[in-house]
Amino acid sequence: MCGASSGARNRGTQVAAEGHSSIDALSQFKLEPALGAIGHSVNFTQANLMMVVSSVLVLALLWIGMSPRAMVPGRLQAAAEMCYETVMSMCTDQIGHEGKKFFPLVFCLFFFILFGNFLGVFPYFFTFTSHIAVTLAMSLFVFIVVTFVAIERHGLHFFSYFVPKGVPAVLLPLLVPIEILSYLSRIISLSVRLFANMMAGHVMLEVFAAFIIMMGTAGGLLYVGSAISLSVNVILIGFELLVATLQAYVFAILTCIYLHDAVHLH
Amino acid sequence: MNTESNGPDGSFNSRLQAARIKQGLETPPKPTGKIPGGAGASAWGIGLRLGVEMVSALVVAIAIGYGLDRYFGTRPVLLLVFLPLGIAAGISNVWRQFGREE
């Protein structure tokens, strides 16, 4: 959800009462029921709505894009094929031959996050990846899948993953807990990276959008500052697009790297 | 695969190895844990990644230490045990990603 528009919508009366004296950067992340009375009764928030929209868009891209099944693809089919091939090469390059088994998982994660991030850039839309609850759920899921794959492949041998090679036995009681903590910290680092990037970007958008209004209403020389804030916001939108792609890519590639560790162990 | 450093014959060998990996005849080399793609390698991005790596290990260590302390009623002994371990794990996380830079 973008900038001043959301602030003005959510707290219109309050902002007017305060005389534009405060920057309200966080109310854009507030969850509100969507879809009227039905959504209200089942607590279907706008975050859920955006998740559904994101999934439907991914499905639509693949479904409509691949429906012609032409030898020489049209634009949409080329896009759908490119999506497929990008993730496929990501899987095989990082995980190896077995990576093809994990293609559906990585594909879903990558495009769900990517479309969620992109949708968040539109004004009045909600960025569901800016909630730690969402990203933590996804990274927990990845962590559990990775651990199960490792145990299924290697059995109890999996626990040798926590024993670094070429280390004197005296140091092992110290190093094994460190390795386990490092392994567990993947959950936090994977989720916080995505969440922090999306949230920081949207807070910045909101802050500069508030500057536009505050300086614009103050008048005089501050019109210049207002114009500068507006141009900064334009640049930030472009930057947000970069961050959206990059963070989805990072999430997917790290999932692949973790799966490589699980499949090959060391 | 370092195509450049292998000399004139290296490109064939590395392409052969890539093809063998793709067919599942060889296991791919262990990823370095570094995130590929230079696009995110701005100072801001590196700083954020570094901070996240360090803090996440610390958060896990503190959570485990505090939780076990609550369970056994030994506050603050286990927290003090896990805190240095968490710091060490954080540093080893960062080292794995940013150390050994050529």
Interface residues (C-beta under 8 A of the other chain):
Chain A: T92 D93 Q94 I95 G96 H97 E98 P177 I178 E179 L181 S182 L184 S185 R186 I187 I188 S189 V192 R193 A196 N197 L242 L246 Y249 V250 I253 L254 I257 H260 D261 H264 H266
Chain B: I21 K22 Q23 G24 L25 E26 T27 P28 K30 P31 G33 I35 P36 G37 A39 G40 L48 R49 V52 E53 V55 S56 A57 V59 V60 A61 I64 F82 L85 G86 A88 A89 G90 S92 N93 R96
